[in-house]
Amino acid sequence: MDVKGLNYACTTCHVTKAHKISGRYYSRPAPGRHQLALPADDGERLACESCHSRSPHKKSAILNHHTDKVACQSCHIPRYARGGVYTKMWWDWSSAGKFTKDGKAIVKKDKNGKLAYHSKKGDMRWDANVVPEYFWYNGSMSYLHEGDRIPPHEGPLQLNSLQGNYNDPGARVFPFKVMRGKQPYDPVERMLVVPYLFGKKGTGAYWADYDWKKAAAVGMREAGLPFSGKVSFVETEMFWPITHMVAPKEDSLGCAECHRRNNGRLEHLTGFYLPGRDRWQLLDTLGWVLSGLTVLIILLHAGMRLVSSARRKDADTQGEVDHEK
């Protein structure tokens, strides 16, 4: 953690006591602790505020007000997978199982040398310097567990759902990596499949026999779950909160990254008024009307001054003529 700076080790923040590693658990509220976590305290540095307090910006009260609704990470982690590293963003298991004509595994890499396709795993995509996606989050998640029935849904199936919204006093705008892909599921039982992957040929292991039905039958049996004998694929997404990879303060986000009309980072977060992004048509109309009236009054005033000045000049000229007479 910045060997040229404070050179923190993981355990500087993630203090371990009685074999329990402290940290910001998903069951804790997103803002975490709002007081300082000093060594004399219990040592659980659960959030940025644990060390930096809720008023870390000594010269900007406006930025300090942001901490009520915006997580520190949202501004101070402008991108993730920085510094020449890549992170997997897409994994499609449905395309696995393809081989060359002579039966050899297909292995493809992208222009950056990252695995783009493998017969065992299917297609995948890696990215670097990724802009996070932002959602309301109060620190709690609900998960789709092994054996749970897939609920009715539109779009990708969410493997975990974020809790919190604008009206939740404990929720804040938080940055996430969203891992997307396609996974095997049982369309009859409406349940994600637990596939048997490793094993010898003839045992049903997918990476030996490359038969999803056999792999699913073995895996589901070992997991003690029902299986209909049918396998399909469902597009999924999973939300991973981003807390590490904090950038130097000079690289933090500027105001215009969010407070702008088009292509702002919070463009898709609706249900609240965001200055610079949102507009109220009636207020805009009244503003233009008042501006127009102001200009009109200025023009009328200027015109009256000109007329008055011209009359005064004519009167002065007439006075001079009378005096000469």
N, C-alpha and C positions, 0 to 999 in steps of 0.2 A: 504494500500500500504506500506508494511513493517513496522509494528508497532514498531519494534526494531531499525528502521533507521529513515528516514525522516517523516514517518507516515503521508503520504499525504492522504487527502480526495479527492474524485472525483472532487470536485469543485476547487481544487488547480490548476488543468489544465483546466478543463471544466468550465471556468468562464461564468457566466450567466449575460447578460445585456439585459434589455428590453424584458425579457422572451425568449431570444434566447440563447440557450446553445452552446457555442463555442466548436469547435473540428475540426478534420480533415475530412471534408466532401468529399464524393466520387466525387464531381464536381471539387475539387481542385487538382492540380498536385500532384503526389505522393511525390516528395521531399518536398513539402510544403514550409515553409519559411526557408530561409537559414541564417537569422539573429536572434539574441537573442530576445525573447519576454519578456521584462521586465515589471514589474507592471506599469511603466509609459507609456508603449506602450498600444495597444488596448487589450492586454490580451489574444489574441487568440493563444494558444500554439497548433499549428496544426500538428507538427511533432517533431521527436526527436531533429532535428537541431534547433528547436525554443529555446531550452535551452542549448543544448550541442554544437551548432555550427556545421559546416561541417568538422571541424578538431578536433574531440574529443579525438583522440589518441595522447597524448602529446609526446610519445616516438617512434611513428611509422608512418613515412610518407607514407609507403606502405599501411597501413590500412586506412589512411585518403583518399588515392586515390580511395579506394573501394567505397566510398560514391557517386561517379559519376555514378556508374552502379549497386550498391547493396544497398538496403534499410538497415538501421541499424537493423531493426527487423529480418532480415534474419539470422544474426549471433547471435543476443542477445536474440532471443526466440528459443532456440534449439528444444524445444518440447512444446506442449500445453496440457491442461487438466492434469496439474501436481498436486502433493500434495494430492493425494487420491481422486480426483474428476474425473468424467467421462463425456464424451461428446457424443451425439448421432451422429453416422456417416452414418447410413442407416435406411431408413423408407420405407417399402413396403406396400402401401395401397391395392395392388391387392390381398393380402392374408387375408385381413380382412373378417369377416362374418362367421367364423367357430365356431361351438358350439359342446358341448358334445352330446351324444345320448339322454340325457334327457333335452336338450335345454339350458343348462347352459353355461355361457360365459367361454371361455378358457383363462386362465392367466398363462403365463410361465415367469420365471425369469432366468437369466443366473447365472453363478457361483459367480458373484460379487453382486448379488441381484438386478441387473438392469432389467427392463422390456424387455423381449425378444419377447413376443407375447401377444397380447390382441385381443379378438374378435372384439373390436371396431376399432382398429388401425392397425392391421396386424403385420408383423414381423419388428423388429428393432434391430440394433446392436450398442453397446456402446463401446468406447475405452478410455484408459487413456495413458498418456505419448506419445502422438501422434506426429510423425515427420511431420512437415508441408509439403505441396506441393508448389513448387516454379514456379512463372510465371512472365513474363514481365508485368509491370503495370505502367501506367502514372497517375493513380488517377481517371480515368474516367471509367464508366461502361455503357453498354447498357442493358436494361432490357426487358424481355418478359412481357408485360402488360396484364391485364385482357382484354379479347376480341381479342387479337392479334392472327393472324393465325400462326400456327406452321410452321416455315420455313423448307425447305428441309435440312436434316442433316444426318450425318453418326455418329453412336454411340449415346451416351446419349444426350438428348435435354438439351441445356444450358439455364437455366432460366435467367442468366445474363452473359454477355460476357465482358471480360477484354480488355481494350484498351492499346495499347503500344507494342513495340517490341524493339529489340536491336538497331535499327537505329533511334529510337525516342529519342531525347535528354532529354525528360522529363520522360522517363521510367526507372525503375530500377527493379531488381530482388526482388520480394516481396513474403513473406510467406502467405499461405492461408490454411484455412480449406475448404475442398470440401465436402459439404453435398450432399449425393446421395440417390436415392430412386426411387419408382415408383408411379406415380400419374394418376388419371383418366383423360381421354380426349375424345373428340368427334372425331372419325376417319373420319367422313364425313365432318364436318365443319372445321376440322383440328384446334381445339381450346381446350385449357385446360378447364376442367370442374370446375365450382364453385358449389360444392355440398352443399346441405342443410343437416346439421349434427344434430343439436339439435332440438327436437320437440317431440310431443306426437305421440303415435302409430296411424297409419292411416293418418298421415299428409305428409308422404313421407320422413320424416327425416331419414337419414341413420342409426343413432344410436337407432332408434325405429323400423323401418321396414326392415332394412338391404337389401335394394334393390337399387343398384347404379343408375339404370335408373330413378326410381322415385325421388331419391335424386337429381340427375342431372337436371331433368325436372323442379323441384321446384326452385332449386338454380339458374339455368340459366334464368328462367323466371323472378325471382326477380332481377337479375342483368341486365335484359334487353338485353340478348344475345341470339342468335339463338341456337337451339338444335335439332339434327337430330333424337333423340330417341335411338341412339347407344352409348355405352360406352366401351372403351377399356383402356389399360394402357400403359404408355410410361415411359421409364427409364429417369430420370432427374438428373442434377447435378447443384449445385449452389455454387459460390465462395464467401467465407467470408474472407476478409483480417484480418490478425492477428496483433494487435498492443499492446494489453495488455499482461500480463504474462511475462514481461521481467525478465530474470534470472540474478543472480549476475554475475559480469564480469568474475569471474574465471570459470563460467560454460558456457561461450559463446563458439561458435564453433571454433574448430581448423582449420588450413588451409587444412589439409588432408580430412576434411569432404566433400569438394567440389573439391579440386585440386588433384584428383586421377583418375586412369585409369578406375577402375571398381566400380560400386555401389556408386558413389558419389551422393551427394544430388542434383546436377544440371545436372545429367546424361542425362535427356530428353530435356534440353534446348539446341537447336542446332542453327546453323547459325552464330556462332562466335567462335573465338579461345579461349579456356580456358587452361592456362598453367597447366601441370600436368595431364590433362584429355585427351587432343587432341594431335594428332600427324600428321606431314606432312611427308609422306613416302619418298619423294625425299630428304627432309632435313635430315631425319634419315639415309638414304642410304649414302648421302654425309658425314655425321658425322662418320658413321662406316668406310667408305673408308679412310677418313682423319686419323681416329684413327689407322686403319691398317697400313697406310703409315708411321705414326709416330712411331709405334712399329717396323716396318721394318727398318726405318732409324736408330732407336736406336740400333737394332740388328746388322745392317751393321757397324755402328760406333763402337760398342763394338767389333765386329769381327776384324775390321781393327786395333783397339787398341791392341787386343791380338796378331795379326800377327806382328804388328810393335814391340811390346814388345818382342816377341819371336826372331825376327831378331836381335834386339838390344842385347839381351842376348847372341845369338850365336856369334855376332860380338865381344862382350866383352870377351867371352870365347876364341875365336880365337886369340884375341889380347894378352891375358895372355899367351897362348901357344907360340906364336911368341916371346914374351919377354923372356920367359924361355930359348928358344933356343938361 
